[in-house]
């Protein structure tokens, strides 16, 4: 994978995580309107970073293998 491809991959993963987080947030907002407790907590939102591999070490590791 080239550096450009790696950058595009990271951007795509970050976009996917953001879209999922927006859906989670919307669900929580709807539940708040209904008087229900949130469906998603900080733990759930933070888990997206790991699931999509967009934390610092994952991204640095990707670019480290790209530069070989």
N, C-alpha and C positions, 0 to 999 in steps of 0.2 A: 504494500500500500504506500502510495506517495504521501508526502507531507500534506499536499492539498487534499487528497482523499481522506486522510486522517482528520484534517480540520473540518471537512464537510461531514464526516461521520459524527464527530463530537457535536457539531452544530445541530445535526438531525436528532441526536439523542437528547440534547438539551431542549430542543423544541418539543419532542414527544413527552418529556417529563413535565414541561410547562403546561402542555395541553391537558395532561392527566391531572396535574395540580389544580388547574382552573376548574375542571369538572368536579374534583373533590371539594373545592371551595364553594362552588355553586350548590352542591348537595348540602353542605353545612349551612349555607345561607337559607336554603329552602326549609331545612329542618328547624332553623331558628325561628323563621316566620310561623311555622306550625307549632312552636313551643316544645320541640323535641330536643334532646341532647345531640351534640355534633356526631356525625357518623365517622369523622376522621379527626385524629389528634395530631399534635406536632410529630409524634413518632411516625405516623403514617406519611406525613409530608416529607420528613427527613429520609425515610426509607426509599423514596423515589431516587434520591441522589445515588444511593448504592445500586439499586435495581437497574438504573440506566447507565451506570458506570461513568458518571460525570463528576466524581470527586477528584480531588487534586492528584492523588497517587495513580488513579486509573488513567487519567488524561496524560500525566507525565510519562507513565509507562507505555502508553500507546505511541507517543511521539519518540520515546527512547528506542523502541523497536523499529520505528519508521526510519530513523536516522542511521540504521546499520547498513 
